[in-house]
Amino acid sequence: MATWRRSEIKAKLKLALITILVLTLFATLALTGCSGAPKIGWAGSLVHKYTRQVTEGDQQVDKEFVSLIVGTVDGKLVAYDLLNSRDTRWTTILSNTSTNAVMYSAPVLSDGYIYVGSYNGTVYKVNAHSGDKESSVILDSNIVGGVEVANDMVYVPTDEGVLYAYNADNLDKEWQYPATGTLDDKIWGTPVFDADSNMIYFGSFDKKLYALDATSGELEWAFETGGAIGGKPLVYGDNVYFGSFDRKFYAVDKMKGIKAWDEPFMAGDWFWTEAIVYDSTPDNGEDDGLIYVGSLDKNIYSLSAASGTLKNSFKTSASITARPLLAMQWGDDEIWGNDDDEPVIIVASSNGSVYGLRPTNLSTQEWNTLSFGQPIQSPMSVYETKAFVYGNSGKLAAINTHNGQEASIIAE
Amino acid sequence: MIEIWNVILLNPIMNLTIVLANFFGGSFGLAIIAITIIVRLAMFPITKKQLKSTKAMHEIQPKLKALQKKFGGDRQKMSAATMALYKEHGISPLGCVWPMLIQLPIWIALFQSIRQALAATPHDLMALSSHLYSWGVVNQNIPLESNFLWLNLATPDPYFILPILVGITMWVQQKMTAQPTDDPAQKKSNMMMQLMFPAMFAFITLQFPSGLGVYFVVSAIVGIIMQYFMMGWGGLVKSKPMPTYKQSRKQIEESVIDSKVEEYLSDEDEDEDEENGEGDEKSSYWGDKKVEQPPQNQGKRKGRKDGRIRSRRKNRR
């Protein structure tokens, strides 16, 4: 009898184990997801300040509007009124299909229109006052990098490795680079236009930074690094500054495409975000500006724009993929804080911690860390003394730039 | 828990795959093939044990069939005799499950590393960055070259060639492993397994990045080769017809008579034998064939047992 029981138990155990194996396999497949389009992304926000004639009683009067326009994680554009109630002014669902128009870059404002590229391969042009969709263009490729609107054109980087230039007015194609075929890899970095050189600069996963004539799309030069380039370059002075997945941060002469520093700055992990510059010479004590850039190694670095020398750094609690923000701590009509009129560097890490740092000495925190409660990968925006932080789960909050306190939660 | 998983399994496999891609001139397709072969070879001792167990199961099928015929619906006796037979041939009923259990985490880690290393979306790439070692060779190879043959390894095969290959190779492997049986229910079950698994994996390949499909195909081909050298073509070629009842019985008598199966069965009839208490002729349990008497020095228990069998046979006469 005992033998029978043992054998029965073993047989049942075997069946159970096989069932567990199959279930585990399916659970793993489910957990790791499939290759379909992502359902949420991270976009960002911008502040739109404008004046418009409105009818009040019998009269046409000029009225000032200030809107915070947010590209939401689930593919919508939402405008909030920043002057009065912070109520929603309009909401536009970008995609007409069941698939969200997921965005991985902040919308761009130009001449009263918002331009944004979506992972579904569509570039949308939306009226910034009303939220009406004006036009769109559909590409055969996903769009991850942000669009750049300048020079009357919309520059669109694509996953297939082509940079398109469209007429900003009617979205007709002007040119593409390469003219035929594609680059060797994706373009996930946002391009940047420089009026001084009339060039458009963008990085590619083929490890090169390209400089094109912004009008004709002809190649001016290409600079090769040791890794993929995923962030937006910064043009400052005579140079273009950008980081790479080879963990190095480069400065390249914007006209000639040759290195501007003796050696690039080396971090502990990838650079995947745009740098910002603080060039108030008397304050920072440098002959040139200071470049601030975050890395996936959790640090934000302050580098001399002229030499690439590390000035100082601050280690956050997680990787940094959101562009840091330079903001004034106090408004013109407010009482200055203890540190007179020095601005604050606001940096958010991917685990949801937000820090306020002193630009001239990053190791000094202007205010204590704010725990936002959600990962932050979207670039922040600022209006007067409020910084707007958007989390990966849809929380949108205004925080005081002088103390880091949450002033209001606009959306959750 | 996830951290432990990542540190012990996922990260090493992922980084090794990327290093291999660098070795193959940046071809992630070749790296997948290489890492699959390396992992399958590293786990060969376990696979070997599993195949041996499967082979032994093949070999005892006639005996099992004979036992089934003998005991019919007596589940208790059938289970006991089956267990004894397994024990005698060194087969553990869970023998083929444990190797699978040990290999499963490695398969899953390999699966995850292939999927994450391809990083089709920014979310994937962000996740990937947290798994990479700070080796220059690793970081400089990201993102990996996703084009391989006609495939973009990060997306499903648009021509459906890979899912078909996955289905065929997995079917061949399943067919080679399948145990021949005359039991209609078992046959049906085998048939289901032979079709379900390949269909399931082909379906997965349709939906997932084709890099995983490459892994499935290579893994199945390596499995087929290992199986061929260990067990031949197995159920893939037309097997000999299953022995008839009489043939099976003869086999049992010839090879199992001294086994613990026999011992168990004879013990079952102990009471009956002791009541009859006689017999000078040794027979098998099946009672219709004389066999030579065992040597005297085989021990008292053996002699006693044979006596019981003999007496039982006499009674039947």
Interface residues (C-beta under 8 A of the other chain):
Chain A: M1 T3 W4 R6 S7 E8 K10 A11 L13 K14 L17 I18 L21 T24 L25 T28 L29 T32 C34 S35 G36 P38 G41 W42 Y104 Y119 V144 D185 K186 W188 F205 G226 G227 A228 G230 F245 D246 R247 G268 D269 W270 W272 L296 S319 T321 S350 Q377
Chain B: R75 Q76 S79 A80 T82 M83 P93 L94 V97 M100 L101 L104 I108 F111 Q112 R115 Q116 A120 T121 P122 H123 L125 M126 S129 S130 S134 G136 N139 Q140 I142 P143 A154 T155 P156 I204 Q207 F208 P209
